[in-house]
Amino acid sequence: MAKFDVVVVGGGPGGYVAAIYAAQQGKKTALVEREDLGGTCLNWGCIPTKALARSAEVLATVRQAGEFGVTLDQNSLRGDYAAAQKRSREVSAKLRRGVSALLKKNGVETFTGTGVLTGAKTVRVDLKGDVLEAGNVILATGSRPNMIPGVEAGERVMTSRQALELTEIPNKMVIIGGGAIGMEFAGIWRTYGADVTVVEMLPRVLPAEDEAVSAEVAKAFAKRGIKIMAGTKLEQIDASGRTVKVKVAGDGKTTQIECDRVLVSAGIRPNTEGLDKAGIKLNGRGYAEIDESMQTSVKGVYAIGDITGKLALAHVASAQALAAVDAILGRTVKKLRYHNLPRCTYTTPEVSSVGLTEAQAKEKGYSVKTGMFPITANGKALAYGETAGFVKFVTDEQYGEILGVHMVGPHVTEMVHAAAAYIDLEVTAHDAARIVHAHPTVAEAMMEAAHAAVGHAIHI
């Protein structure tokens, strides 16, 4: 039986970060991964979809070349989706090799197989039967796509993973679920010429975002010819015929849509099966219950990432990883305020947010004052020809405290970190308005929205 100070189960952005950090702090560390290092994010999520989104962005820009004084033969222009998909896999492979190199560099011993927690101090690796004894265990087993009851994945009814394996875009696609994943695929596929319909059960797409954000993105998608059916429930998918028949219900009527393929983007399920047998307490939805130091109900066993049910985002898993290792080291663990961690959706236009939405702030009893600045009034965005969107500050009217920042527009996923810092450091809207921003930048829209929140908008 091999002995380690820390055994990490799962090699995604939570697991591999925990393993590297623990090893850097002098702990003898092992990592168990049954598939590819980097987890869903690197291999079948964040990274390959962003590579595809970049290809789509380049294609869309080339189609608009004439607006920028570049003459091209648009009749001979075509998008090669197979090449874009191949590039996306190459990007993932390169980063996966990088993770492997980092683990080796830091002295982390890697085991291939499924790690099974057989006790608070032992992990069995199923492939070769290795048994690892651990001073502490960090569970980072991630999640998998959730399927709607009664619907089975197949060649024409896909999960997000199967969608990333496509090398050819069918003519007509239906996406079930208008969250971040569904909307990102909708934008990519539409750019490559697909007829796309998004079906969302809740009243609006991107339902976790501020209502103004949802409305702006829906409007931008409609202009691109993407059909949005919000407030619409899936009734049935029939893939037995020549086409896939999708029956949906909304506005008091039932509609049947015929398409070539369906993407089911209906959330995730945590990979926590069997953990309750090891004494780990799971909540009613199957997620591992943790305290502020990421420790589960079993002392010395920590859980991070998607299996905690907090925010299923790679950077949240990485932040939890650092917190768990700090707890193992006996250090003070900074409390993670999950609603104040950045959230991004890589559509066109991009979406980013942090903190409370306007509705959430009102529900909490704040006297809310908002400030908005339209991207169309931003000089850099106008020069770039990307003018959809806005920046919205949600503030407490009494003290000027920034409660949330919500953005739609070009490059806003790169700007959200400043907003997160504002909230974390308790910067007021007045303070944010007086932070000098370089001109011309899209980030100036944040300063302008802060000005609007305190009642003296300059450029609108």
C-alpha positions as CSV (number, residue, x, y, z in Angstrom):
1,M,0.0,0.0,0.0
2,A,1.5,3.3,-1.1
3,K,1.3,6.1,1.4
4,F,0.7,9.8,0.6
5,D,0.0,13.0,2.6
6,V,-2.7,13.9,0.1
7,V,-4.6,11.9,-2.5
8,V,-6.6,13.8,-5.1
9,V,-9.4,11.9,-7.0
10,G,-10.1,13.6,-10.3
11,G,-7.7,15.5,-12.6
12,G,-9.9,18.4,-13.7
13,P,-9.2,22.1,-13.0
14,G,-10.0,21.5,-9.3
15,G,-8.1,18.2,-8.9
16,Y,-4.9,19.0,-10.7
17,V,-4.7,22.4,-9.1
18,A,-5.1,20.9,-5.7
19,A,-2.4,18.3,-6.4
20,I,0.1,20.8,-7.7
21,Y,-0.5,23.2,-4.9
22,A,-0.2,20.5,-2.2
23,A,3.0,19.2,-3.7
24,Q,4.4,22.7,-3.9
25,Q,3.7,23.0,-0.1
26,G,5.9,19.9,0.6
27,K,3.1,17.3,0.7
28,K,3.7,13.9,-0.9
29,T,0.8,13.9,-3.3
30,A,-1.0,11.5,-5.6
31,L,-3.6,12.2,-8.3
32,V,-6.1,9.6,-9.6
33,E,-7.7,10.2,-13.0
34,R,-9.7,7.7,-15.0
35,E,-9.8,9.6,-18.4
36,D,-7.9,12.6,-19.6
37,L,-6.0,15.1,-17.4
38,G,-7.8,18.4,-17.4
39,G,-11.2,17.0,-16.9
40,T,-14.4,18.1,-18.7
41,C,-13.3,21.7,-18.9
42,L,-10.1,21.2,-20.8
43,N,-11.2,18.2,-22.9
44,W,-15.0,18.4,-23.4
45,G,-16.1,21.8,-22.2
46,C,-14.6,25.3,-21.7
47,I,-11.5,25.0,-23.9
48,P,-12.8,23.2,-27.0
49,T,-16.0,25.3,-27.1
50,K,-13.9,28.5,-26.9
51,A,-11.7,27.3,-29.7
52,L,-14.8,26.6,-31.9
53,A,-16.2,30.0,-30.8
54,R,-13.0,31.7,-32.0
55,S,-13.2,30.0,-35.4
56,A,-16.8,31.2,-35.7
57,E,-15.8,34.7,-34.7
58,V,-13.1,34.7,-37.4
59,L,-15.5,33.5,-40.0
60,A,-18.1,36.1,-39.0
61,T,-15.4,38.9,-39.1
62,V,-14.2,37.8,-42.6
63,R,-17.8,38.0,-43.8
64,Q,-17.9,41.6,-42.6
65,A,-14.6,42.4,-44.2
66,G,-16.1,45.0,-46.6
67,E,-17.2,47.1,-43.6
68,F,-13.5,47.5,-42.7
69,G,-12.2,48.3,-46.1
70,V,-11.1,44.8,-47.1
71,T,-12.4,43.4,-50.4
72,L,-13.0,39.7,-50.6
73,D,-14.8,37.4,-52.9
74,Q,-17.7,36.5,-50.6
75,N,-19.0,33.9,-53.2
76,S,-15.9,31.7,-52.6
77,L,-15.9,32.1,-48.9
78,R,-16.8,29.1,-46.8
79,G,-16.5,27.9,-43.3
80,D,-14.7,24.5,-42.9
81,Y,-16.2,23.2,-39.6
82,A,-14.2,20.0,-39.8
83,A,-11.0,22.0,-39.7
84,A,-12.3,24.1,-36.8
85,Q,-13.3,21.0,-34.9
86,K,-9.9,19.5,-35.5
87,R,-8.2,22.6,-34.3
88,S,-10.3,22.6,-31.1
89,R,-9.2,19.0,-30.3
90,E,-5.5,20.0,-31.0
91,V,-5.9,22.9,-28.5
92,S,-7.2,20.6,-25.9
93,A,-4.5,18.1,-26.5
94,K,-1.8,20.7,-26.1
95,L,-3.1,21.9,-22.8
96,R,-3.6,18.3,-21.6
97,R,0.1,17.7,-22.3
98,G,0.9,20.9,-20.3
99,V,-1.1,19.7,-17.3
100,S,0.8,16.4,-17.4
101,A,4.1,18.2,-17.5
102,L,3.2,20.4,-14.6
103,L,2.2,17.4,-12.4
104,K,5.5,15.7,-13.2
105,K,7.5,18.9,-12.6
106,N,6.0,19.3,-9.1
107,G,6.5,15.6,-8.2
108,V,2.8,14.5,-8.2
109,E,2.5,10.8,-8.7
110,T,-0.4,10.0,-11.2
111,F,-2.5,6.9,-11.2
112,T,-4.8,6.0,-14.1
113,G,-8.2,4.5,-13.2
114,T,-11.3,5.2,-11.2
115,G,-10.5,6.2,-7.6
116,V,-12.9,4.6,-5.1
117,L,-13.0,5.9,-1.6
118,T,-13.0,2.8,0.6
119,G,-12.5,4.7,3.9
120,A,-11.5,8.1,5.2
121,K,-7.8,7.2,4.6
122,T,-7.8,4.9,1.6
123,V,-8.5,5.1,-2.1
124,R,-8.5,2.1,-4.3
125,V,-7.7,2.5,-8.0
126,D,-9.8,0.1,-10.0
127,L,-7.7,-0.4,-13.1
128,K,-4.6,-2.0,-11.5
129,G,-5.9,-2.5,-8.0
130,D,-3.5,0.0,-6.4
131,V,-4.5,1.0,-2.9
132,L,-3.4,4.4,-1.7
133,E,-3.3,5.4,1.9
134,A,-3.8,9.1,2.5
135,G,-3.4,11.5,5.3
136,N,-6.1,13.5,3.5
137,V,-8.3,12.9,0.5
138,I,-9.6,15.6,-1.9
139,L,-12.5,14.5,-4.1
140,A,-12.7,16.3,-7.4
141,T,-14.7,13.8,-9.5
142,G,-16.7,16.4,-11.5
143,S,-20.0,15.9,-13.3
144,R,-21.5,14.7,-16.5
145,P,-24.3,16.0,-18.7
146,N,-27.8,15.5,-17.4
147,M,-30.4,13.9,-19.6
148,I,-34.0,14.7,-19.5
149,P,-36.1,11.8,-18.1
150,G,-37.4,9.7,-21.0
151,V,-34.8,11.0,-23.4
152,E,-31.8,8.8,-24.4
153,A,-28.6,10.1,-26.0
154,G,-27.7,8.7,-29.3
155,E,-26.3,9.6,-32.7
156,R,-28.9,12.3,-33.3
157,V,-29.8,13.2,-29.8
158,M,-26.6,14.6,-28.4
159,T,-25.0,15.7,-25.1
160,S,-22.5,18.5,-25.2
161,R,-19.6,16.0,-25.4
162,Q,-21.1,14.4,-28.5
163,A,-21.7,17.9,-29.9
164,L,-17.9,18.6,-29.7
165,E,-17.2,15.5,-31.7
166,L,-19.2,16.7,-34.7
167,T,-17.2,17.4,-37.8
168,E,-20.1,18.5,-39.9
169,I,-23.0,20.8,-39.0
170,P,-26.4,19.5,-39.9
171,N,-28.8,21.9,-41.6
172,K,-31.3,22.1,-38.8
173,M,-30.6,21.9,-35.1
174,V,-32.7,22.1,-32.0
175,I,-31.1,22.9,-28.6
176,I,-32.9,22.0,-25.5
177,G,-31.8,24.4,-22.8
178,G,-31.0,28.1,-23.1
179,G,-28.3,28.2,-20.5
180,A,-24.6,29.1,-21.2
181,I,-23.8,25.8,-22.9
182,G,-26.8,25.8,-25.2
183,M,-26.5,29.4,-26.1
184,E,-22.8,29.1,-26.9
185,F,-23.4,26.1,-29.3
186,A,-26.4,28.0,-30.8
187,G,-24.1,30.9,-31.7
188,I,-21.3,28.8,-33.1
189,W,-23.6,26.6,-35.3
190,R,-25.6,29.5,-36.6
191,T,-22.4,31.2,-37.8
192,Y,-21.6,28.0,-39.8
193,G,-25.0,28.2,-41.5
194,A,-27.3,26.0,-39.4
195,D,-30.9,26.8,-38.8
196,V,-31.0,26.8,-35.0
197,T,-33.9,26.8,-32.5
198,V,-33.3,27.1,-28.7
199,V,-36.0,25.7,-26.4
200,E,-35.9,26.9,-22.8
201,M,-38.4,25.8,-20.2
202,L,-38.0,29.0,-18.1
203,P,-39.4,32.3,-19.2
204,R,-36.1,33.6,-20.6
205,V,-32.7,32.3,-21.9
206,L,-29.7,32.6,-19.7
207,P,-32.1,32.5,-16.7
208,A,-29.4,32.8,-14.1
209,E,-28.4,36.2,-15.4
210,D,-30.0,39.7,-14.9
211,E,-33.2,40.1,-16.8
212,A,-31.7,42.9,-18.9
213,V,-28.9,40.6,-19.9
214,S,-31.2,37.9,-21.1
215,A,-33.3,40.3,-23.1
216,E,-30.2,41.8,-24.8
217,V,-28.8,38.4,-25.8
218,A,-32.1,37.2,-27.0
219,K,-32.5,40.3,-29.2
220,A,-28.9,39.8,-30.6
221,F,-29.6,36.2,-31.4
222,A,-32.9,37.0,-33.1
223,K,-31.1,39.4,-35.4
224,R,-28.8,36.5,-36.4
225,G,-31.8,34.4,-37.2
226,I,-31.7,32.1,-34.2
227,K,-35.2,31.2,-33.0
228,I,-35.7,31.4,-29.2
229,M,-38.6,29.6,-27.7
230,A,-38.6,30.6,-24.0
231,G,-41.2,29.5,-21.6
232,T,-41.5,26.3,-23.6
233,K,-41.4,22.7,-22.3
234,L,-40.1,19.7,-24.1
235,E,-42.8,17.1,-24.4
236,Q,-41.1,14.4,-26.6
237,I,-38.2,13.6,-28.9
238,D,-38.8,11.0,-31.6
239,A,-35.6,10.1,-33.4
240,S,-37.0,7.0,-35.1
241,G,-37.7,8.5,-38.5
242,R,-35.8,10.2,-41.2
243,T,-35.8,13.4,-39.2
244,V,-35.9,14.0,-35.5
245,K,-39.3,15.2,-34.3
246,V,-39.3,17.5,-31.3
247,K,-42.6,18.2,-29.6
248,V,-42.7,21.2,-27.3
249,A,-45.5,23.0,-25.4
250,G,-45.7,26.7,-24.7
251,D,-48.2,29.6,-24.8
252,G,-51.0,27.1,-24.5
253,K,-50.2,25.3,-27.6
254,T,-48.1,22.3,-28.7
255,T,-45.6,22.6,-31.6
256,Q,-43.7,20.0,-33.5
257,I,-40.2,20.9,-34.8
258,E,-38.5,18.7,-37.3
259,C,-34.7,18.8,-37.3
260,D,-31.6,16.8,-38.1
261,R,-30.1,16.7,-34.6
262,V,-30.9,17.7,-31.1
263,L,-28.5,18.9,-28.4
264,V,-29.8,18.3,-24.9
265,S,-28.2,20.9,-22.7
266,A,-30.2,20.5,-19.4
267,G,-27.6,20.9,-16.7
268,I,-25.3,18.4,-15.1
269,R,-25.2,15.5,-12.7
270,P,-22.5,15.1,-10.0
271,N,-20.3,12.1,-10.1
272,T,-20.9,11.2,-6.4
273,E,-22.3,7.7,-6.7
274,G,-21.1,5.5,-3.9
275,L,-19.7,8.3,-1.7
276,D,-22.6,7.9,0.8
277,K,-21.4,4.3,1.4
278,A,-18.1,5.8,2.5
279,G,-19.9,8.1,5.0
280,I,-20.0,11.2,2.9
281,K,-23.2,13.2,3.4
282,L,-25.0,14.1,0.2
283,N,-27.8,16.6,-0.1
284,G,-31.1,15.8,-1.8
285,R,-29.7,16.5,-5.3
286,G,-26.8,14.2,-4.8
287,Y,-24.1,16.9,-4.2
288,A,-21.5,16.5,-1.4
289,E,-22.1,18.7,1.6
290,I,-19.0,20.7,2.6
291,D,-18.1,23.4,5.2
292,E,-16.2,26.6,4.4
293,S,-12.9,24.8,4.3
294,M,-14.3,22.3,1.7
295,Q,-14.3,19.4,4.3
296,T,-17.1,16.9,4.0
297,S,-18.9,15.1,6.8
298,V,-15.9,12.8,7.0
299,K,-12.9,14.4,8.7
300,G,-9.9,14.5,6.4
301,V,-12.0,14.1,3.3
302,Y,-12.6,17.2,1.2
303,A,-14.7,17.9,-1.9
304,I,-14.3,20.5,-4.6
305,G,-15.7,21.4,-7.9
306,D,-18.9,20.3,-9.5
307,I,-19.7,17.7,-6.9
308,T,-20.3,20.4,-4.3
309,G,-23.2,21.9,-6.1
310,K,-22.0,25.5,-5.6
311,L,-21.0,26.9,-9.1
312,A,-20.1,24.5,-11.8
313,L,-17.3,26.6,-13.2
314,A,-13.6,25.7,-13.7
315,H,-12.3,28.7,-11.8
316,V,-14.5,28.0,-8.9
317,A,-13.2,24.5,-8.7
318,S,-9.6,25.9,-8.7
319,A,-10.4,28.4,-6.0
320,Q,-11.9,25.6,-3.9
321,A,-8.8,23.5,-4.5
322,L,-6.5,26.1,-3.0
323,A,-8.9,26.5,0.0
324,A,-9.0,22.7,0.6
325,V,-5.2,22.5,0.6
326,D,-4.9,25.5,2.9
327,A,-7.2,23.8,5.3
328,I,-5.1,20.6,5.2
329,L,-2.0,22.8,5.9
330,G,-3.8,24.4,8.9
331,R,-3.9,27.8,7.3
332,T,-6.7,30.3,7.5
333,V,-9.1,29.7,4.7
334,K,-10.7,32.7,3.0
335,K,-14.4,32.2,2.8
336,L,-15.6,31.9,-0.8
337,R,-18.7,34.1,-1.5
338,Y,-20.0,32.1,-4.4
339,H,-22.5,34.8,-5.7
340,N,-19.5,37.1,-5.9
341,L,-17.4,34.9,-8.2
342,P,-17.3,35.8,-11.9
343,R,-19.7,34.1,-14.4
344,C,-19.1,34.2,-18.1
345,T,-20.9,33.1,-21.2
346,Y,-18.9,33.1,-24.5
347,T,-21.6,34.0,-27.0
348,T,-21.6,36.9,-29.5
349,P,-22.0,39.3,-27.8
350,E,-20.2,38.0,-24.7
351,V,-21.8,38.0,-21.3
352,S,-20.2,38.3,-17.9
353,S,-21.5,39.1,-14.4
354,V,-20.6,39.1,-10.7
355,G,-22.7,39.7,-7.6
356,L,-26.5,40.1,-7.3
357,T,-28.9,40.7,-10.2
358,E,-31.3,43.6,-9.8
359,A,-34.1,41.2,-8.8
360,Q,-32.0,39.4,-6.3
361,A,-30.9,42.6,-4.7
362,K,-34.5,43.7,-4.3
363,E,-35.5,40.3,-2.9
364,K,-32.8,40.8,-0.2
365,G,-34.4,44.1,0.8
366,Y,-31.9,46.6,-0.7
367,S,-33.0,50.0,-1.9
368,V,-31.6,49.4,-5.4
369,K,-30.2,52.0,-7.8
370,T,-28.9,51.0,-11.1
371,G,-26.6,52.6,-13.7
372,M,-26.4,51.5,-17.3
373,F,-24.1,52.5,-20.1
374,P,-24.8,51.2,-23.7
375,I,-21.9,49.7,-25.6
376,T,-23.0,51.6,-28.7
377,A,-21.8,54.8,-27.0
378,N,-18.3,53.3,-26.4
379,G,-15.7,54.6,-28.8
380,K,-13.5,51.4,-28.9
381,A,-16.6,49.2,-29.5
382,L,-17.8,51.5,-32.3
383,A,-14.4,51.4,-34.0
384,Y,-14.4,47.6,-33.8
385,G,-18.0,47.4,-35.2
386,E,-19.3,45.5,-32.1
387,T,-21.9,47.7,-30.5
388,A,-24.5,45.3,-29.0
389,G,-24.7,45.3,-25.2
390,F,-24.3,47.4,-22.1
391,V,-22.7,47.5,-18.6
392,K,-25.1,47.6,-15.7
393,F,-24.2,48.4,-12.1
394,V,-26.6,47.3,-9.4
395,T,-26.0,49.4,-6.2
396,D,-27.4,50.0,-2.8
397,E,-28.9,53.5,-3.0
398,Q,-28.2,54.3,0.7
399,Y,-24.4,53.7,0.7
400,G,-23.5,53.3,-2.9
401,E,-22.3,49.8,-2.3
402,I,-21.8,47.8,-5.5
403,L,-24.0,44.7,-5.3
404,G,-23.6,43.4,-8.8
405,V,-22.2,44.2,-12.2
406,H,-23.7,42.7,-15.4
407,M,-22.2,43.1,-18.8
408,V,-23.0,42.2,-22.4
409,G,-20.6,43.1,-25.2
410,P,-17.2,42.7,-26.8
411,H,-14.4,41.4,-24.4
412,V,-16.6,41.7,-21.3
413,T,-15.4,38.3,-20.1
414,E,-11.9,39.9,-19.8
415,M,-13.4,42.9,-17.8
416,V,-15.4,41.1,-15.1
417,H,-12.5,40.6,-12.8
418,A,-12.3,44.3,-12.0
419,A,-15.9,44.2,-11.1
420,A,-15.3,41.2,-8.8
421,A,-12.5,43.1,-7.1
422,Y,-14.8,46.1,-6.6
423,I,-17.3,43.9,-4.7
424,D,-14.7,42.0,-2.8
425,L,-12.9,45.2,-1.7
426,E,-16.2,47.0,-1.0
427,V,-15.6,49.7,-3.5
428,T,-18.5,52.1,-3.9
429,A,-20.0,53.2,-7.2
430,H,-18.6,56.7,-6.5
431,D,-15.1,55.2,-6.1
432,A,-15.5,53.1,-9.3
433,A,-16.6,56.2,-11.3
434,R,-13.4,58.0,-10.3
435,I,-11.0,55.2,-11.2
436,V,-9.3,56.5,-14.4
437,H,-9.7,54.2,-17.3
438,A,-7.6,54.3,-20.4
439,H,-9.2,55.7,-23.6
440,P,-10.3,54.2,-25.9
441,T,-11.1,50.9,-24.2
442,V,-14.3,48.9,-23.9
443,A,-13.6,48.9,-20.1
444,E,-14.5,52.6,-20.0
445,A,-18.1,51.4,-20.2
446,M,-17.6,50.2,-16.6
447,M,-16.6,53.7,-15.4
448,E,-19.4,55.2,-17.3
449,A,-22.0,52.8,-15.8
450,A,-20.6,53.7,-12.4
451,H,-21.1,57.4,-13.2
452,A,-24.7,56.6,-14.2
453,A,-25.3,54.8,-10.9
454,V,-24.3,57.8,-8.9
455,G,-26.4,60.2,-11.0
456,H,-24.0,62.0,-13.3
457,A,-23.5,60.0,-16.5
458,I,-21.0,61.7,-18.7
459,H,-21.4,60.3,-22.2
460,I,-25.1,59.5,-22.4
